[in-house]
Every structure is written in C-alpha cells, then in structure tokens.
Amino acid sequence: MLHHSSELISLSSNLCKIQKLNLINQSNDFEGFLETRREMYHQRRDLFSCYFTGKQPMRDLYRKSENLDTSKYIKKTLLGIAKGEFRPNWIDGDEVVRLIGHQKYIADRIQEDGFAATYSKYEIEGIQPHPQEARFFGDLSTKLFKFHYSGIHDAVSPTGIFGDSILEDYDQYPYFDFLVNFSLLRNMELDKIVINKEYDPVFYSFITHAAFSEFVVSKNHFLYLSARAIGCSPERRRTAGQYGQYLSRLRKDTARGGQNFDPIIYCEMIASTISDIRNSDKVFAAVMEKEDDDKIKRNKIATFTATDLEDDVFSAEIINAGFQYIGQGNLGDYFCNIYSLYDTLHLYHVRSSMGSGGVHGSQRVSQVVLDKDRFDSVVALGICFGAKSEKQKLGDIIVAERIKMYELAAARNGEFQFRGDAIPTATAPVSYARNMRGRVGSYEIHVGTVLSGEKLVDDPEFKRQILKMDEKAAGGEMEAAGIVTSCFARGIPFALVKGICDFGENKDDKAQELAAENAIRFGLQMIIDVYGKKME
C-alpha cells in the first residue's frame, strides 16, 4: 500500500514512529489482511491496484486494534434497522424504508463471512438499482464506520491511506485524505505541532481545546469548497497537489498571526481566507451557496485612533472585551492590528496621525484603508474636548450624532462665518448611546454634534467662535472630519465615541487616560452589541 506517493509513505512512517498515527488491522497478520483484499477485488485489479503491488512499505507499521470489528458492527446495525428493531437518530424515515426494501439482501448476502461492508464492495456487487443503491449503502456504511472508530479511537482517518479510489472518491473525500489535510496544516504552520516531539504539549493542548471541534468544522468547510471549485467528484478524483492553489492562500492570514496555537484563531483565519478567495476567484465564488456565505460572514469593523495613549488603552481594553488578536495586516501603505470575536466580528484597528490633513492624517489613511477592503462600519475612538464644563465633567463620553467641519469658513470683521458640511453619523450607535444613558456608572453619555477641524483647540476665544456653528454642540476633536468624509463618499456607516479630557482651554493631560478608557471601553461594548451578530 501507499506505493502511489513517496511523500505519503515518508509522512506516515514518521508519524507512526512518534505515535501520532496508528495503522491498525483487526488482526496482526498483515499478509492475511492483504490476501483478503486481493481475493475480494481480484476481478477489479485495475481499480484496486494498491492491494496487488509486490512492495508494501508500511506492512511493518500495522498493529492490532483491540475490540475493533468494524464489519460486524456495520452488518449488525444495518440488519437491526431493516428489521425495525431500532432506529438511530442519524437516519431518516425514507432511508429506513429503503433499507427495509433490501431486508433480504441485508439478512443474507451482507451477513456472509468475508463480506466487507464498504463502498467498493457494494460497487462490484451490482446491487440494484445501480449505482444509486450502492452509493446509498456506501453512505450508511461510511457513517457507521466513523461511529465505530470514534468510539474506539481518538482520531479517525478512514481514507487517504490505502489509495482506494472508490472509497476516497465519495462524500467524505477529501475530509479524511491524509495528504490534503497535512498540506492544510502545513500552510497554517500547524504541521510543527504534529511532527515535532518538542511541541507535544502544544499538540495535546490544541486537540483537547474546547473549540477543537469548531476548527475541524471550519477546516472541512474549506476543503469542501476547494473540492467543489477544482471539480472533485466520484467520477473525477483529485489529488492533494491540486488543492495547492487554495491551501497556499492560508499562508497570508497565518503569517500575520504569529505562533498563537488557539483553534478559535485558526477558525477565524480560515473564514477570512475563504472570504478573500471568494472576492478574487470567480470559480471559487460560483460554488459558494448562501449557507456557505453565512458560515464565513463576519461583520468587519474599522476602528481609528490618533494618539499613543489611545493605542495603549485600546490594546488593553479590546482583550478585556473578549476579542482575540489574530495578527497584523496591511491595507495599502498602512498597517493595522486585527482582532476577532468568534463567528461574529473582525475588527481592524488603524492608527492615523492627529488631524485630518497630510499623508498620515485621518482623511488620507481612511481613504486608502476603505478602498483596500470592504467594511460594514467605521468607528472613531479616543479623546476630545467638551463644550460645556458646567454640564459635563472630565471622563464623560460623547457619541456624535453628526459631524460639523469648522475649517471651511469666511473671516469677516473679526468673526468666522462657517460653511463646513454637517454629516450625520450612523443611526444604530446613536440610538444605542441614548438607550445606555444613566446605565454606565461613573460617567455620563452626551449625544450631540461634534465639531471637527485641523486645529488643536486650547483657546477660549477660538472655542467660542467655532461653537457658533452649533450652540448645542457636545464637543470637538481633530480627526472625524477626514474619516467621515471618506465614509460618506463610500456609503459606509460612521460612528464616533470619544471621552472628554479637557474643555478646549488651559489643557493638560491629567484626564486623558480616564477619558480614553471610558470611551474605548464603551465603544467596544457598543460595537459588540450593535454589530456583534450575524447579519441577515
């Protein structure tokens, strides 16, 4: 066996040596096992040549598996269902009726000694109508095969070892194909925890993690879509190498994530990779159905900050909020940190310089970022000045209802006549903020207009002048004008949550950390509550 792939022979041998893989027989007599298969398939040697080669390089690695009699288990279960003795929850009524119609075949032929209840045996039996009923019996037998193995062994790999072209061509391919799966692990840089003994603690931590089953589901979904895209079918078997064009795309997302061996992180990487391939590969996109889109859909949010303090607070608060760090990415010329909330959100944290203008200002940065990826919403987080010290206090937060830009103005007779735009912000965050007023503890939430421009406001007279734009304005800052302009031009909802660190005069930095903490903590919770659910 395994003669068809030197890579598979080498990989299997190494994994057997470090006890990460067990090749098992019901009997220790490998030659007896081989002889049984040769007798079974002697009339179809062209299809099952793997059993007839003289060289069987893995024969010395097989060992006996106690309490394993798969064929007896499958035969007994099929007969019990056909006789109406029991009905498992994994089989539906129509399938039971089909089995009852074949009760004589199940009771007589299938129960014979030496009859192997496998796809390949049903195929050469010629069970009628053919091939529908052969595949029906094969499907049920494969399910029972997996159930029996999973009850006896920790890991199941029923295909991908023998090179059995019938078994491996059906519905379970390529989920259990040895080389395809190892290629996937290698592209995600998980192969090292499998093949290197020094990583054994990490390996066992990974496979016993509560979210390991979610990783398996994500992995199989990716392989399912890849198989469909390359045309894998019972009539057209594909090999591991032909998956390379899609598996290699996993490297980009994995590389930015570093060495974080958490199954949830890899689930999010797989979802992100599927989304990227769908957006760039028409063939791959064409095989995806609505339920496939639903599985990978993550609301993608861009968040912007503009100071080192805001960045430091953001980095601490986002972990406290339950997000996981996926890694670093780049959107055009600008880098970002990417976080995930499993199965719901991908959050991109982008840093600009203070103000909207210039190469590194918020308008230029947001333009490039929003052109390089598709975002469901944008949120600006950080600190600002408050408009009314008599009604506000340091540490309170402001949620913008609209952004008014004060840079565009005419200066006449010592006064400014402002002509800047007023752009409304997203509805849901504003409604959320109003609903949360009085329910957040030590600070107040102020919803209203936020003034934005290029100038750092630390002058009572200038503050008085710009507040004439909107006497009910809640406060002001320097970056929103640029970001909201980019969002408005692209139809992307924009929200702003910033904490009051001063009142636009006699500035100091004493309240900056408090203001940033309150705003960013509230802003992240708002993102979770407003956007942290699957979009319909």
Secondary structure, DSSP 4 states (H G I P E B T S, - for coil): --TT-HHHHHHHHHHHHTTS--EEESSS-HHHHHHHHHHHHGGGTTT-GGGT-S--TTGGGEEE-TT--HHHHHHHHHHHHHTTS---TTS-HHHHHHHHHTHHHIIIIITSTT---SHHHHHHHTPSSTTHHHHHHHHHHHHHHHHHHHHH-SS---SSSS--TTGGGSTTTTTT-HHHHHHHHHHTT-HHHHH-GGGHHHHHHHHTSTTHHHHHHHHHHHHHHHHHHTT-BTTB---GGGGHHHHTTHHHHHHHH-S---HHHHHHHHHHHHHHHHHH-HHHHHH--HHHHHHH--EEEEEEE-SHHHHHHHHHHHHHTT-EEEEEEEETTEEEEEEEETTTEEEEEEE--SSS-STTSHHHHHHHHHHHS--SEEEEEEEEEES-TTT--TT-EEEEEEEEE-SSEEEETTEEEE---EEE--HHHHHHHHHHTT-SSSS-EEEEEEEE-SS----HHHHHHHHTT-TT--EEESSHHHHHHHHHHHT--EEEEEEEEE-SSS--STTHHHHHHHHHHHHHHHHHHHH-S---
